[in-house]
Amino acid sequence: MTDIKDRVIQIIAEQAVLDPSDVTLASTLDSLGIDSLGLVEAIFAIEEAFDISIPFNANEPENSEFDIASVASIVAGIEKLVVEQRA
């Protein structure tokens, strides 16, 4: 699943206009300077990259089933969705 982690980090780094090496699993979107619009763009880019649908409500992110607390939680969520889709 390293390829998923690396791709998600690359997408998040693009949204934050950072080098992927500046994005760690412990990073939060806030710490990377990603606002709500950047988050939505990152979610769309991730959905497109992995051909998945993320259960995320941009209008009520705190009520979404998808955990966006950190890069690690986003990666874990994407890995789970990719595995479920392939099953």
C-alpha positions in Angstrom: 0.0 0.0 0.0 3.1 2.2 -0.2 2.0 3.4 -3.6 -1.3 4.6 -2.2 0.5 6.5 0.6 2.9 8.1 -1.8 0.2 9.1 -4.2 -2.0 10.6 -1.5 1.0 12.5 -0.1 1.8 13.8 -3.6 -1.8 15.0 -4.1 -1.9 16.7 -0.7 1.5 18.3 -1.4 0.3 19.6 -4.7 -2.7 21.2 -3.0 -0.5 22.8 -0.3 2.1 23.9 -2.9 4.8 22.0 -1.0 7.3 19.4 -1.9 6.1 15.9 -1.0 9.0 15.5 1.4 7.5 18.3 3.5 4.3 16.3 4.0 4.5 13.7 6.8 1.9 11.2 8.0 1.6 13.2 11.2 0.9 16.4 9.3 -2.6 17.9 9.6 -4.2 19.8 6.7 -4.2 22.9 8.9 -0.5 22.6 9.5 0.1 22.3 5.7 -2.0 25.4 5.1 -4.8 23.6 3.3 -8.1 25.4 3.6 -11.6 23.9 3.0 -11.4 24.6 -0.8 -8.0 22.9 -1.0 -9.4 20.0 1.0 -12.3 19.6 -1.5 -9.9 19.8 -4.4 -7.6 17.2 -2.8 -10.6 14.9 -2.2 -11.6 15.2 -5.8 -8.1 14.5 -7.0 -7.8 11.5 -4.7 -11.1 10.1 -5.9 -10.0 10.5 -9.5 -6.6 9.0 -8.9 -7.9 5.9 -7.3 -11.4 5.7 -9.0 -13.2 5.6 -5.7 -15.9 7.6 -4.0 -15.0 9.2 -0.6 -17.8 9.6 1.9 -17.1 13.2 2.6 -19.5 16.1 3.0 -17.8 19.3 2.1 -20.6 21.3 3.7 -20.2 19.5 7.0 -16.7 18.0 7.2 -17.0 17.4 10.9 -20.0 15.1 10.3 -18.4 13.1 7.5 -17.6 9.4 7.9 -14.1 10.1 6.5 -11.4 11.0 8.9 -9.4 14.0 7.8 -7.6 14.6 11.1 -4.2 13.9 9.7 -2.4 12.7 6.5 -2.1 9.3 8.2 -5.9 9.0 8.8 -6.5 10.1 5.2 -4.1 7.5 3.8 -5.7 4.8 6.0 -9.1 5.8 4.8 -8.1 5.7 1.2 -6.4 2.3 1.6 -9.6 0.9 3.2 -11.8 2.3 0.4 -9.5 0.9 -2.3 -9.5 -2.6 -0.7 -13.3 -2.5 -0.4 -13.7 -1.5 -4.0 -11.4 -4.3 -5.2 -13.3 -6.9 -3.2 
